[in-house]
Amino acid sequence: MKFRLFCLISLVALSFSTTGFVCATRVEKMEADIEALQLQFAEIQKRVNNDQTQLTEMILRADRKLEELGSTQDQTHNRVSQQNVQLALELEKERAEMAAMRGRMDVQQKTISELQTSLQTVLGSITSTSEGKSLILPSDQGALYEFIQAKKAAQDTAAQKAATAEYLRRYPDDAQNEALLPEYIAILHAEGAHAEVIPNCTRYLQLYPNGKSLNDVMYYMGESGFKIGNCDLAKKAFMKLEAAKYKDASARLKEIKAQCK
């Protein structure tokens, strides 16, 4: 009986001893796990702190770069503004110089025009006749017209021709040209200058389509056309003269047609 009781007590004591050992072992393991976790957490916290430090440094560097960029932009803007102002001043200066130059050119052009007029007046008073003789002509319009009439009356055809040509050149729109131009054409025709007759006849017909000397001018055009071999021009001219019943236009037209086959 005592032996059984002793065994029972021993068994209970052994049971408690084993349980305590197991619990102690578990606690030690948990403490080790906790310590390992704490180490891992500390390592992670260290890394986080390092990352935060790096991030802060990056942000600070970025801020400094932004400030530098802003300062550079301001400086660039200031330089550009100064350059624009300088360019505007230079452009305005060039415009002023161009305006002054235009003014000088206008004055010079006016002076040149005046000199040309004076030169034309001087040169216009000196010409040459078809015979190669120098002829002094009046510079005044009225005096030149009287000179032409005087040479016509004196039958000085060479001087009359030279003076008339000068008058027609100086005063192309003058009313006296209606009478002077046919006389000039007649002189050219008489000299055989048929190549000069035709353009002057054309000029008269354009300026004076109903002029008093229309038929005479048409006659000279037809004859000159025939002389230079322009049969079409000759025929047309004399057909118009025939219709106007001008002198022997019909007979002359037949001759021209016969020879211009």
C-alpha positions in Angstrom: 0.0 0.0 0.0 2.8 2.4 0.9 4.6 1.3 -2.1 1.7 2.1 -4.4 1.3 5.5 -2.8 5.0 6.2 -3.3 4.8 5.2 -6.9 1.8 7.4 -7.5 3.4 10.4 -5.9 6.6 9.8 -7.9 4.6 9.5 -11.1 2.8 12.8 -10.4 6.1 14.5 -9.5 7.7 13.2 -12.7 4.7 14.4 -14.7 5.0 17.9 -13.3 8.8 17.9 -13.9 8.3 16.9 -17.6 5.6 19.5 -18.2 7.8 22.2 -16.7 10.7 21.3 -18.9 8.5 21.4 -22.0 7.1 24.8 -21.1 10.5 26.1 -20.4 11.7 24.9 -23.8 8.8 26.6 -25.5 9.3 29.9 -23.7 13.0 29.9 -24.7 12.1 29.2 -28.3 9.5 32.0 -28.3 12.0 34.4 -26.8 14.5 33.4 -29.5 11.9 34.0 -32.2 11.0 37.3 -30.7 14.6 38.3 -30.6 15.1 37.3 -34.2 12.0 39.3 -35.2 13.3 42.3 -33.3 16.6 42.0 -35.1 14.7 41.8 -38.5 12.6 44.8 -37.5 15.6 46.8 -36.5 17.3 45.9 -39.8 14.2 46.9 -41.7 13.8 50.1 -39.7 17.5 50.9 -40.5 16.9 50.4 -44.1 13.7 52.6 -44.0 15.7 55.3 -42.2 18.4 55.1 -44.9 15.9 55.2 -47.7 14.2 58.2 -46.0 17.6 59.9 -45.7 18.4 59.3 -49.4 14.9 60.5 -50.4 15.3 63.6 -48.4 18.7 64.3 -50.0 17.2 63.7 -53.4 14.4 66.1 -52.7 16.9 68.7 -51.5 19.0 68.2 -54.6 15.9 68.5 -56.8 14.9 71.7 -55.0 18.4 73.2 -55.5 18.3 72.2 -59.2 14.8 73.8 -59.6 16.1 77.0 -57.9 19.2 77.0 -60.2 16.9 76.4 -63.2 14.6 79.2 -62.2 17.6 81.5 -61.7 19.0 80.5 -65.1 15.6 81.1 -66.7 15.4 84.5 -65.1 18.9 85.3 -66.2 18.2 84.0 -69.7 14.9 86.0 -69.8 16.8 89.1 -68.7 19.5 88.6 -71.3 16.8 88.0 -74.0 15.0 91.1 -72.9 18.1 93.1 -73.0 19.0 91.7 -76.4 15.4 92.5 -77.7 15.8 96.0 -76.4 19.2 96.4 -78.1 17.8 94.9 -81.3 14.8 97.3 -81.2 17.1 100.3 -80.7 19.3 99.1 -83.6 16.3 98.6 -85.8 14.9 102.0 -85.0 18.3 103.5 -85.7 18.5 101.7 -89.1 14.9 102.9 -89.9 15.9 106.5 -89.1 19.0 106.1 -91.3 16.9 104.6 -94.1 14.4 107.5 -93.8 17.3 110.0 -93.9 18.8 108.2 -96.9 15.4 108.3 -98.7 15.2 112.0 -98.0 18.7 112.5 -99.5 17.8 110.3 -102.5 14.6 112.3 -103.1 16.6 115.5 -103.0 19.3 114.0 -105.3 16.6 112.7 -107.7 15.0 116.1 -107.8 18.4 117.6 -108.5 19.1 115.0 -111.2 15.7 115.7 -112.8 16.4 119.4 -112.8 19.9 118.8 -114.3 18.4 116.5 -116.9 15.8 119.2 -117.8 18.5 121.8 -118.1 20.7 119.4 -120.1 17.9 118.5 -122.4 17.2 122.2 -123.0 20.8 122.8 -123.8 21.3 119.7 -126.0 17.9 120.3 -127.6 19.1 123.6 -128.9 22.0 121.9 -130.8 21.3 119.3 -133.5 22.6 118.2 -136.9 20.9 118.4 -140.3 20.8 115.4 -142.7 23.7 117.0 -144.5 25.9 116.8 -141.3 25.8 120.5 -140.6 25.4 121.7 -137.0 22.2 123.6 -136.4 21.5 125.8 -133.4 17.8 125.6 -132.4 15.9 127.8 -130.1 15.2 126.3 -126.6 11.8 128.1 -126.3 8.8 126.3 -127.8 7.3 129.3 -129.5 10.7 130.4 -130.9 11.3 126.8 -132.2 8.0 126.8 -134.0 8.7 130.1 -135.6 12.1 128.8 -136.6 10.5 125.9 -138.4 8.1 128.1 -140.3 11.0 130.4 -141.3 13.0 127.5 -142.7 9.9 126.2 -144.5 9.4 129.6 -146.1 13.1 129.7 -147.1 12.8 126.2 -148.5 15.6 125.1 -146.3 14.3 121.5 -146.1 17.2 120.1 -144.2 16.9 122.7 -141.4 13.1 122.4 -141.5 13.3 118.6 -141.1 15.8 118.8 -138.2 13.9 121.5 -136.3 10.6 119.6 -136.9 12.0 116.4 -135.6 13.2 118.2 -132.5 9.9 119.9 -131.9 8.0 116.5 -132.2 10.5 115.0 -129.7 10.2 117.8 -127.2 6.5 118.4 -127.4 4.8 115.1 -128.5 1.3 116.1 -127.5 1.3 119.7 -128.8 -1.6 120.7 -131.1 0.8 122.1 -133.7 1.9 118.5 -134.4 -1.2 117.8 -136.5 0.2 120.1 -139.2 3.9 119.6 -138.5 3.8 115.8 -138.6 2.5 115.5 -142.2 5.1 118.0 -143.4 7.8 116.0 -141.7 6.4 112.8 -143.3 6.5 114.4 -146.7 10.1 115.4 -146.3 11.1 111.8 -145.2 9.2 110.4 -148.2 10.9 112.8 -150.6 14.3 111.7 -149.2 13.4 108.0 -149.7 13.4 107.3 -145.9 10.5 104.9 -146.3 11.3 102.9 -143.2 10.8 106.1 -141.2 7.7 107.2 -143.0 5.6 104.3 -142.0 5.9 104.6 -138.1 5.3 108.4 -138.4 2.2 107.8 -140.6 1.0 105.3 -138.0 1.5 107.9 -135.3 -0.5 110.5 -137.2 -3.4 108.0 -137.8 -3.5 107.1 -134.1 -3.4 110.7 -132.9 -5.6 112.3 -135.6 -8.0 109.6 -137.1 -10.0 112.5 -138.6 -7.1 114.8 -139.2 -7.1 117.3 -142.2 -4.1 115.5 -143.7 -5.4 112.0 -143.3 -5.5 111.1 -147.0 -2.1 112.6 -147.7 -0.6 110.6 -144.8 -2.4 107.5 -146.0 -0.9 108.1 -149.5 2.6 108.3 -148.1 2.1 105.1 -146.1 0.9 103.2 -149.1 3.7 104.4 -151.3 6.3 103.7 -148.6 4.8 100.3 -148.0 5.1 99.5 -151.7 8.7 100.7 -151.8 9.8 98.4 -149.0 7.9 95.5 -150.4 4.9 95.5 -148.0 2.2 94.9 -150.6 -0.5 94.2 -148.1 0.0 97.6 -146.5 0.2 99.3 -149.8 -3.0 97.7 -151.1 -5.0 98.5 -147.9 -3.8 102.1 -147.9 -4.8 102.7 -151.5 -8.1 100.8 -151.2 -9.0 103.4 -148.5 -7.9 106.2 -150.7 -9.9 104.8 -153.5 -13.0 104.7 -151.3 -12.3 108.3 -150.3 -11.8 109.2 -154.0 -8.4 110.5 -153.4 -6.7 111.8 -156.6 -5.5 108.9 -158.8 -5.9 106.3 -156.0 -7.8 103.8 -158.3 -5.2 103.8 -161.0 -2.3 103.5 -158.5 -4.1 100.6 -156.8 -4.3 98.7 -160.1 -0.6 99.3 -160.7 0.2 98.0 -157.2 -2.0 94.9 -157.6 -0.4 94.2 -160.9 3.1 94.4 -159.5 2.3 92.6 -156.2 1.3 89.2 -157.5 
